[in-house]
């Protein structure tokens, strides 16, 4: 088995073991539906596979992949806002179809997450929801650990502020 074949086999194992986590990560970062999150994860796997031979340290595969996925999710989120604004400028907004309301708590948390900057959201999701360490998160995002700590601190402050009423209700 050649070195290239070994990397491809390792990548296949990586995809099999990390697919579900990648979709969940994309969903949390992009704020989009499950179908979009699945597409973002698949696109990131394809990009990673295409550039697999450029990966210098195969042990860094996880961080490298999630950095690719974080960029794709951030781009989707940014362009989604642009597409929405563009579409509204040309088409009158239709009256909303009756949908069953989401649970109030879920809506409040989503609204609070929307108050975070892109960097704060990425760091919060990686550390608190995906369980990466601060150092791993810094490496994945290509940022200094101090910057990651600052983003996390600000994210937590914003979430505490936005969810203060919810926390008071739970006490």
Secondary structure, 3 states (H helix, E strand, C coil): CCHHHHHHHHHHHHHHHHHHHHHHHHHHHHCCCHHHHHHHHHHHHHHHHHCHHHCCCHHHHHHHHHHHHHHHHHHHHHHHHHHHHHHHHHCCCCCCCCCCCCCHHHHHHHHHHHCCCHHHHHHHHHHHHCCCCHHHHHHHHCCCHHHHHHHHHHHHHHHHHHCHHHHHHHC
